[in-house]
């Protein structure tokens, strides 16, 4: 070993010890406990790794869900416009989705026509482009709006119930939907939505607190507290089953009647 190696090694050990002490102090562990080792050890438990921390000092996934929901309600209510609300969503650390997301997906369109379409959660394509619905399903929704409703997509709004992409594009859990609900509800309020159109059974069921069986939910106007709700098929389903487009058009006509829009031909 060369003469200059020991000081370098001691310095490295000192830095590692400082990081380990800080990590143990965060989790309230005793100095005598051994750090977990082995292939199942995640990055958050390795010496020197720091858990991601929210603006309130709470590591994601460790805050009590009831407290996290209360915090989100308070933060969402404080937002006086969509820009402030978007900043709140970007800072949200209420659930573990904040650790895997690249960027949260925010509302699209100004909603001036009164209609807001709802998607359950963003997937990879949506996260990549920052829109609640992207790719061929998004293109088909635009076609429905332009050719069927005679509106421009910009005059409608498109919002996700869950703002962050779940890993592997899985369906969001009930708790994730609940924790994200203040952000979704505040977007609806600020957009002054007059009719909500959830796309697909899972989205409609989550919104209405009912079984996600679209067949039993669509074809009528639901009137819960807040804006009326008109569930319909997800554009992704329409691409797979074109025969469902007739039923979707019936739902769109119900929406247009509720908004007082001319049905045309």
HUUR-V729314 format. One record per pair of residues at least 12 apart in sequence whose ideal C-beta (glycine too) atoms are under 10 Angstrom apart, sorted by the first residue. I is the first residue (numbers start at 1). J is the second residue. Records with the same first field share a line. If there is no record, write none. Layout:
I: J  J
This chain:
15: 48
16: 47  48
17: 47
18: 48
19: 46  47  48  49  50
20: 35  46  47  48  49
21: 47
22: 47  48  50
23: 35  44  45  46  47  48  49  50  51
24: 47
26: 50  51  53  59
27: 44  45  51  59  62
35: 47  48
43: 99
44: 59  60  61  99
51: 99
52: 93  96  98  99
53: 93
54: 68  71  91  92  93  94  98
55: 71  75  88  91  92  93
56: 68  71  75  91  93  94
57: 93
58: 71  93  94
59: 93  99
60: 92  93  94  95  96  97  98  99
61: 93  94  95  96  97  98  99
62: 93  96
63: 93  94  95  179
65: 94  95  175  178  179
66: 179
67: 94
68: 92  93  94  95  175  178  179
69: 94  95  175  178  179  180  181  182
70: 182
71: 92  93  94  179  182
72: 88  89  92  93  94  95  178  179  180  181  182  183  185  186
73: 181  182  183  185  186
74: 88  182
75: 87  88  89  91  92  94  182  183  186
76: 88  89  92  180  181  182  183  184  185  186  187  189  190
77: 182  185  186  189
78: 186
79: 182  183  186  187  189  190
80: 190
81: 190
82: 106  107  110  111  186  187  190  191
83: 106  190
84: 186  190
85: 106  107  182  183  186  187  189  190
86: 104  106  107  163  183  187
88: 182  183  186
89: 103  104  105  106  107  163  164  180  182  183  184  186  187
90: 103  104  106  163
91: 104
92: 104  163  164  179  180  182  183
94: 164  175  176  178  179  180  182  183
95: 162  164  166  172  173  175  176  177  178  179  180
96: 164  166  167  173  176
97: 121  162  163  164  165  166  167  172  173  176  179  180
98: 163  164
99: 164  167
100: 164  165  166  167  168
101: 122  127  163  164  165  166  167
102: 124  127  128  130  164  165
103: 122  127  128  130  163  164  165
104: 122  127  130  160  162  163  164  165  180  183
105: 119  121  122  123  126  127  128  129  130  131  132  133  134  158  159  160  162  163  164  165
106: 122  130  131  132  158  159  160  163  183  187
107: 131  132  157  158  159  160  163  183  184  187  188  190  191  193
108: 126  129  130  131  132  133  134  138  153  154  156  157  158  159  160
109: 131  132  145  151  152  153  154  155  156  157  158  159  191
110: 152  154  155  156  157  191  192
111: 154  155  156  157  158  159  187  188  190  191  192  193  194
112: 151  152  154  155  156  157  191  192
113: 145  149  150  151  152  153  154  155  156  157  193  194  195  256  259  261
114: 151  155  156  157  191  192  193  194  195  227  255  258  259  260  261
115: 145  149  151  155  156  157  158  191  193  194  195  196  197  227  230  252  255  256  258  259  261
116: 156  157  158  159  184  187  188  191  192  193  194  195  196  197  198  227
117: 132  133  141  144  145  153  156  157  158  159  193  195  196  197  198  199  203  232  235  255
118: 132  133  157  158  159  160  161  184  187  188  193  196  197  198  199  200  203  204  206  207  229  231
119: 131  132  133  134  137  138  141  158  159  160  161  162  198  199  200  203  234  235  236
120: 132  160  161  162  166  171  172  177  198  199  200  201  202  203  204  205  206  207  212  234
121: 160  161  162  163  164  165  166  169  170  171  172  176  177  180  202  203  206
122: 134  160  162  163  164  165  166  169  172
123: 135  137  165  166  168  169  170  236
124: 165  168  169
125: 137  138  165  169
126: 138  158  160  165  169
127: 164  165  169
128: 165
131: 158  160
132: 157  158  159  160  161  162  163  199
133: 158  159  160  199  234  235  236
135: 235  236  239
136: 235  236  238  239
137: 199  234  235  236  237  238  239
138: 153  158  235  236
139: 235  239
140: 234  235  236  238  239  245  248
141: 153  156  158  197  199  234  235  236  238
142: 156  158  235
143: 235
144: 156  197  232  235  238  245  248  249  252
145: 158  252
147: 264
148: 245  248  249  252  253  255  256  263  264
149: 252  253  255  256  259  261  262  263  264
150: 256  261  262  263  264
151: 256  259  261
156: 191  193  197
157: 187  188  190  191  192  193  196
158: 197  199
159: 183  184  185  187  188  191  193  196
160: 172  180  183  184  187  203
161: 176  177  180  181  183  184  185  198  202  203  206  207
162: 176  177  178  179  180  181  183  184  203  206
163: 176  180  183  184  187
164: 176  180  183
171: 202  206  212
172: 202  206
174: 206
177: 202  203  206  207
178: 206
181: 206  207
184: 206  207
185: 226
188: 226  227
189: 226  227
191: 227
192: 227
193: 226  227  228
194: 227  228  255  258  259  260
195: 221  227  228  229  230  254  255  256  257  258  259
196: 208  222  224  226  227  228  229  230  231  255
197: 227  228  229  230  231  232  248  251  252  254  255
198: 212  214  217  218  222  229  230  231  232  234
199: 214  231  232  233  234  235  236  237  238  248
200: 212  214  217  218  231  232  233  234  235  236  237
201: 213  214  215  216  217  218  231  233  234  237
202: 214  234
203: 231  232  234
204: 216  217  218  222  229  230  231  232  234
205: 217  231
207: 222  224  226  229  231
208: 222  224  229  231
209: 224
210: 222  224  231
212: 231
214: 231  232  233  234  237  244  247  251
215: 247
216: 231
217: 229  230  231  232
218: 230  231  232  233  244  247  248  250  251  254
219: 231  232  247  250  251  254
220: 251  254
221: 251  254  255  257  258
223: 258
227: 258
228: 254  255  258  259
229: 255
230: 250  251  252  253  254  255  256  257  258
231: 251
232: 244  247  248  249  250  251  252  254  255
233: 245  247  248  249  251
234: 248
235: 248
